[in-house]
Amino acid sequence: MRKKLYRSRTDRIVCGVCGGIAEYFDIDPLVARLALLLFTLLGGSGIIAYIICAIVIPKAPKATEAHFTGRNDGA
């Protein structure tokens, strides 16, 4: 199955962009946030990129209750 890039619903501070990018690349979200901070401090392109990503990248689909509880009986 092909991986898709989504904004994170669980690991988010503002819009979930860094959390989603971290999930996609299988890295720690702190690394993605530090990269954003670096790009922001080196010319401001990080803020523009974050806003564009927040608009373009869709939110992750809602997980079912069975996904979180491990239950599969519909209760």
C-alpha positions in Angstrom: 0.0 0.0 0.0 1.3 3.4 -0.9 1.9 6.0 1.8 -0.1 9.2 1.7 0.8 12.5 3.2 -1.8 13.8 5.7 -1.9 16.5 8.4 -1.8 14.7 11.7 -4.9 14.7 13.9 -3.1 13.5 17.0 0.4 15.0 16.9 -0.3 18.6 16.3 0.6 21.9 17.7 -1.0 24.3 15.2 -2.4 22.5 12.1 -0.7 19.1 12.3 1.6 19.8 9.3 4.9 18.9 11.0 3.3 15.9 12.7 2.0 14.6 9.4 5.4 15.1 7.6 7.1 13.3 10.5 4.7 10.4 10.2 5.2 10.2 6.4 9.0 10.2 6.6 9.0 8.1 9.8 11.0 10.6 11.8 10.5 12.3 15.2 8.1 15.3 14.9 10.6 17.4 16.8 13.0 17.1 13.8 10.3 18.3 11.5 9.5 21.2 13.8 13.2 22.1 14.1 13.6 22.1 10.3 10.6 24.5 10.1 12.2 26.7 12.7 15.5 26.7 10.7 13.8 27.6 7.5 11.8 30.4 9.2 15.0 31.9 10.8 16.9 31.7 7.5 14.6 34.0 5.5 11.0 33.4 6.5 10.3 30.7 3.9 9.2 28.3 6.6 6.1 30.3 7.6 5.0 30.5 3.9 5.7 26.8 3.4 3.7 25.9 6.5 0.7 28.0 5.5 0.7 26.4 2.0 1.0 22.9 3.5 -1.8 23.6 5.9 -4.1 24.5 3.0 -3.0 21.9 0.5 -2.4 18.8 2.7 -5.6 17.1 3.8 -6.4 16.1 7.3 -5.8 12.4 8.2 -9.0 10.3 7.9 -10.7 9.7 11.2 -9.7 6.4 12.7 -12.4 4.0 13.9 -12.9 3.2 17.5 -11.8 -0.4 16.8 -8.4 1.0 15.7 -7.8 2.6 19.1 -9.3 0.0 21.3 -8.3 -3.1 19.4 -11.9 -4.2 19.5 -13.5 -5.5 16.4 -17.0 -6.5 17.6 -18.6 -3.1 16.8 -19.2 -2.3 20.5 
